[in-house]
Amino acid sequence: MNRRQTLMAFACAATALLASGLPLIAHAEVSADQGPPFRTTSDAGAENLMLMGHDPVAYFKANEAVAGNPAIQSDFMGVTWRFSSAENQAEFLRSPETYMPQFGGFCSNGINYAVPWGAGGGPNTWRIYRGKLYVFGGQSSRDQFEMDTELNLQRAHAYWKDEIAGSNAVFVRYKRLVFRVPHYKSDAALQAEWEAKLAAGTLPVMPGQPQVVPAAP
């Protein structure tokens, strides 16, 4: 069986499972866009670590990505959150919905294509936009997303709500790697578009601009 046949088989299985009505996981304390599935990593101190170990509160308080301390972490919604200080830990536990990333910590540009894959949270792989934290799989993913942030957010929120939230991320991912969304563009095409706009000086977010966008215009 070749690679495409394998992906097709995986996608068919995913579609069948999704159609059968996988139970959605709800949590009253956060919005659906912040709930499962979650994109996690692991290290010696945690098996399901969010934001690659970065402090979710520090993005808002320090306006930068700050590594959390393995000695200061909490479990919430079945995953582990790490903090750089006890104060930030307490702040998060008082109001988790304020600080949790959108789309379960998956790359926001991936969710724009209904593909829950990749994540970030380190330097140049995050953005606070209108008071919400979004993370990306890398610099180029964030750059491409910001060529039209409002449209891409509209699409991402719709795909998350209708297709991804509460589902099995692996099944959805492989389904959408075969059955592409209508507006799909390859990485090469997106990069060429970004470079053309950079050369013309027409990028909505030019390189070097601050990570944080005010919550209101």
N, C-alpha and C positions, 0 to 999 in steps of 0.2 A: 504494500500500500504506500503510495507516494505522499508527500507532505500535504498537498491540497486535499487528497482523499481523507487523510487523517483529520484535518481541520474540519472538513465537511461532516465527517462522522461525529466528531465532538460537538459541532454546532447543532446537529440534529438531536443529539441526546440532550443538549442544553435546552433547546426549544421545547422538547417534550416535557422536561422537568418543570420548566417555567410555566408552561400551559397547564400543568396539573395543579398549579396553585400552591407553590411553596409558601409557607406561612411567613407573613411579614413580621419583623421584629420591631416592636414599638417601645418607646420610652417617653414618659410624660415630661421629663425634665429638659429635653432638647428637641430641636426641630428635626424633621425627617431628613433634611439635607446634612445633618451632622451625625446621624446614626449609622448603624451597620448597613452594608459590610464595611469593615475597617481595613485600611492598608497599614500593616505593621511590619516591623523588622524584629530581630532578636539579638541579644548579646548575653553576656554572662549573668546580668542582673535581671533580665526580663525576657519572656518568650514572645509576648505580643506588645511590642513597644511602639507607641505612636510617635509620629513626627521625627523618626530616626533619633529619638532621645532628646530632642530640643524642647525647651520650656515654652508651652503654649502661651503663657501669660507675658513672657518677655517680649514677644513680637509687638504687643500693644503698649507695654510699659517702657521698654527700652528702645523700641523701633529697630530691633535687630534680632537675628537668630542667635540664641544663647544656648549652649549645651547644658542639659540638665545634669544634676548630681545623682548618681545611682543610689545614694543614701537617702535621697528625698524624692520619693515616688509614691503614687497612689493608683489603685485600680478603680476604674469607673467604666461601666457598661462593658465589662469583660476584657478591657484592654488596659495597658499600663501607661500612665502619664508621668513624665519626669520633670522635675523643677530645679531651678538654680538656687532657690531659697525657700525657706519655710513660709515666708510671707506670700510668695507667689503660689505655693501649694494651697494655702488657706484661701486665697482669693479665688483660685480655680474651683475649689470644692464648694464655695459659696455660690458661684455663678458659672457653672461649666458651659452653659450655652453661649456665654459671652466670648469664650476663648477657644472653643473647639473648632477645628478647621471644617470647612464645608466639604461635602462629598466624601466623608469618612477618611479624609487625609489622602485620597487618591489624587493623582495629577489632574488638575482641573481641565487642562487641554485634552487629556484622554477622555474625560467624561463628556466633553463637547462632541466627541465622536462615539459616545456610548461604549467606550472601552475602559473599564476600570483597571488601570495598570500603572505602575510607576508612582513615585511620590518624591517629595523633597522636604523642604523645611530649613535647609541650610542657606548660606549666602546666595543671593540671586535666584532662589527657587521658591520664593513666596511673595505674596502681595496682600496687604490689607486694603480692601476696596469697599467703600461705603460701609465701613465698620465691621466687615467680615473677613476672616482669614482664609485665603486660598493658597494652596501649595502646588508646585509643579515638578515634573520629573527632571527638569534642567533649565538652563538659561534659554535655550532655543524654544522650548515648550512655552515658557512664559512670554517670550517675545512674540511668538506666533499668536498666542491667545490674545495678546493686547493689541493686535492689529484691528480688532473690533470687539472690545471687551463686552459691551452691552449685548450685542447679538450672540456672542459665544456663551455668555452667562445664561441668556434666555434658553438657548439650546441645551446647555449642560443641566440646568435645573429641570427642564422637561424630561430629558433622558433619565436623570436620576430618579425623579418621581415616578415615571411610568414604567421603567424597565430595570433599574438597578437597585433601588432602595429595598433592603430586606431580602435580597436575592443572593445566589451564590455567584460571587464576582468572577470566578474562573469560568463558569459556564457562559456568563454574559460576554466576557472578554473574547472567548474563542468563537462564539456565535458572530460577534460583530467584526472579528478579523476576517471572516468569510463574507458575511452579508453586511457590506459597508453602508453607512448612513448616506442619504442623498447628497449631502454637501461635502463628502470626503475629498480630501486632497492629500497627496503624498507629502512626506517630509521635504523632498527635494523641491516640489512646487511651492510649498509654503515658505521655505527658506529663500527661494528666488524672489518671491513676492515681497518678503521682508527686506531683502537686500535692495530691491528696486526702490521701495519706499524710503529706506534709510538714505540712499543716494539722493533722492529727491527732497529729503527733509520733510516728508509728509507722514511719518509715523506718529500715531496719537500719543505714544509714550516713547520719547527719544531716550537712547542709552544715557545712563547717568542720573536720570530723574529719581527722586526719593521713592523708596519702596511703599511708603504709606500714602494712600489717597484719602483725603478727608471724607468723613461719613456723609457730609452734605456739601453741595457746591458752594 
